[in-house]
């Protein structure tokens, strides 16, 4: 299992704009993600308790109230547990963080079209299949 | 709020100069450069010429058919040596030989070349390509990377200018803000072109205003989306100069040169300034309304008033689908700033994305 210090090392190496707020047994990182060159810079935070799965929230700007692929507490659903499960030896900087950037990227496409055009556990979007 | 990033992406694509213009802007100046560098009757100083203006800045929008082109000569601007007026005539005489020289070099597709003198430059028109080059002689004591001297319009003297410094500053700020600066500049120029047929402010003035509002204390918040930045830029320009509309009947802005500080808008007429401000006022209201809309279609409609229906599309389904596919998890990359790309970024580190399927509520 990777400890918080190792996760922090990986995060700061791959995403130097992220910093860790020290807490006893919980890793809290915050930083900015700009998914496309005309997007805003989203203020993102990651909370990781070694005994649980990492949780990602967007602190700014406020997400659309009907945004898809969110858990009831407003954190992002970045993977389908049936397909992939978080394990303590996974690296946040190689999984959770890049998926957060992708989530934001597809969220913006959802804002523009009304459709989630990324891979979804709820099936492929009709619009996407029509144009490909 | 709908930032409509895909729509803005398509808008930026729609206002790009056509490819043949971009090719002409890249290729034709090289021909003139080689001709001048080898010419023995007109002495140029290495590196002889330099492309400046919107193509060199990567800020050209629409069907721009001309480039500005500096021709470096020896001289002393203080003593007005060589005399600017005479030098332009000499350059004209030499460039008159360009069509023959091109024929001799075998450029059969460039048979129709017209050369004429202007007040501060020599105008070369490649009729077959429908493209113009404005060759401006300059004295560059410290090279192109330093301040240079160009002939003043209508006066027989040399005045300072720093076009390469401006390009470097623009590039620096653009890199610093993930490419948003030039995109914002292009939107401002297109807004002017679309809204104003006559009395348009010069591109360099708009560029100087843009840089001013990015660099000033409490300036534009560059972490916002491009749509919000455009709204804020129009707001900032309007608030900067609206007092001039009320102080007296002939006040106009003094826009400082971003590099050298002198007033570059000294010849901005009052009517032209008022016209610009009316358009900025309309534009900022529409942009504000667009960003406050709770209905996507209404937001699109406001932006279409700002940029034109022809340029700001309603239907972006195809573009959105191809953007979606390009980012497919497992095939895309993420930069250190979180930028999703289809290929590894040219510089800096990145992470290859792993496949995933998004879950949670529909």
Interface residues (C-beta under 8 A of the other chain):
Chain A: X13 X14 X15 X16 X17 X32 X33 X34 X35 X36 X37 X38 X39 X40 X41 X42 X61 X68 X69 X70 X71 X72 X76 X77 X78 X79 X80 X81 X83 X84 X93 X94 X95 X97 X98 X99 X100 X101 X102 X103 X104 X105 X106 X108 X109 X111 X112 X113 X114 X115 X116 X117 X118 X119 X120 X121 X122 X127 X128 X130 X131 X132
Chain B: X1 X2 X3 X4 X5 X6 X7 X8 X9 X12 X178 X179 X180 X183 X223 X224 X225 X226 X228 X296 X316 X317 X318 X320 X321 X322 X323 X324 X325 X327 X328 X329 X332 X334 X336 X337 X338 X339 X340 X349 X351 X352 X353 X354 X355 X356 X357 X358 X359 X360 X361 X362
